[in-house]
Amino acid sequence: MAEYVGFLLRNLPALLFVVALGVAAASRGHGSTAERFLSWILLLPTGVTGLWAGIAHVFFPATAAAHIGWEVSPFQFEVGMADLAIGITACIAFWCDLNFKAAAVITASVFLLGDAIGHIRQMLLVGNFAPGNAGLPF
């Protein structure tokens, strides 16, 4: 059971993306098909993953750092708060209009692109291929 839970947590962003696509495809709600898919992608893989990453960095910094292949750092609190802000904003966007959704997408995109650049630098400069740095969440 612990291995199963560990597998789910390590692959949470991809799992939530697949679930979001399935729920959006199966549901018939207000708005266009594109808006329905955007809403579910904001809520699940963007919002829930942001909350999950934020909680990990803020409340379990040693575990989060080990998963990424880093040493514990005071900057984890700041990254965790940014993750929480993006997660909360993306979750709220699920119920908001397209203007709010667009702002949530822009914010998450800028942060996550910068995050990806940092992870690529870690791979290239110091050979950090830990699962949390170079694996599926990347």
N, C-alpha and C positions, 0 to 999 in steps of 0.2 A: 504494500500500500504506500509506504514512504517513497519508493522509487517512482510510483505512478504520480504522486503529488509533486515530487521533484521535477519529473518530466513536464508536467503541466505548467508549473511555475517557470521553468526555463524557457518554455515555448509559448508563454502567455500571449505576447503580442500577435503571433501568427494565428494562434487558436482563436483569439477574439476577432481577428480580421475575417477569418472564415465564418465564424458565427454571425458577424455583422452582415456579411454578404448574404448568408442564408436567410436571416431574419428579414432583411430588406427585400429580398426577392419574394419571400412568402407573404409579406404584409401588404396590405392595400390601405394606405392612409391618405392623409391630405398632402397636397403638393405633388410635384412631378416625380417620376421614377428616380431621376438624378438626385433630387433633394432628399428623397427617402434613403438612398444609398449613402449620401453624404452625412445625413443625420446619424445613421447607425455606425458609420465609420468614426465619426467624431465621438459618439458615446462610448463605444466598446474599445477598439484598439487604441484610440488616442486618449480618451478620457480615463478609462479604467487603468490602462497601462501607465499613464501619467501619475495617477493616484498611487498605484502599486510601487512604481519607482521612487516616488517622493517619500512614501512611508518607509521604504527600505533604506534610503539614504539618510533620512532624519532620525529614525528610531532604531535602525539596525546597521549602523555604519560599518562595523567590522565585517559583517556578512556581505554587505553590498560591495565593499572594497575587495574582499577576497574573490568574489565572483567576477569582478572586472579585472582582477590581476593587479590591483593598485594597493598602496599602503593607505591606511586610514588617514584622512585629511580633514582639516576644519572646513575646507571648501565643499565637502559633501553636504553639509547643512544647507549651503547656498544653492547647490545643484538640486537638492531635495526640495527646497522651497520653490524653485523654478518649475520642477516637475509637478509639484502639487498645484501651482498656479495654472499651469497648462492643463492638467487633468481636470481641475474644477471648471475652468473656462470651457473646455471641450464638452464636458458633461452638461453644463448649462446650455450650451449651443444647441444641443439636441432639441430643445423646446423653443428655440428662438428663430427669428427670421433669417433670411439669407445674408443680410448685412452682418449680423452677429456671427453667423457661421463662417463667413469670409474672414472676419477678423481673427477668429479662433484658428482657422487654417493657416493664415499668414504667421501668426505668433508661433504655433507649433512647428511650422515649416522652418522658420528662421532658427529656432532653438535646436531642432533635431538635425538640421543641416550642419550647424556648428558642432553639435555633438558628434555627428558622423565624421567630420573632418578631424576632430580630436582623436577619435578612435583609430582612424586611418594613420594618423601621425604616430600613435603608440605602436601600431603594427610595424610601420616602416622604420621608425627610429630606434625602438628598443625591443622589437620582436615580441610584443605582447599579443599573443593569440589565445588568451584566456577566453572561455566561453562567453562571458559577459562583455568582453571587449571586441571580439571578432566573430562571435557566434550569431545565432538567429536574431537576438534582439538588435544587433547592429544592422 
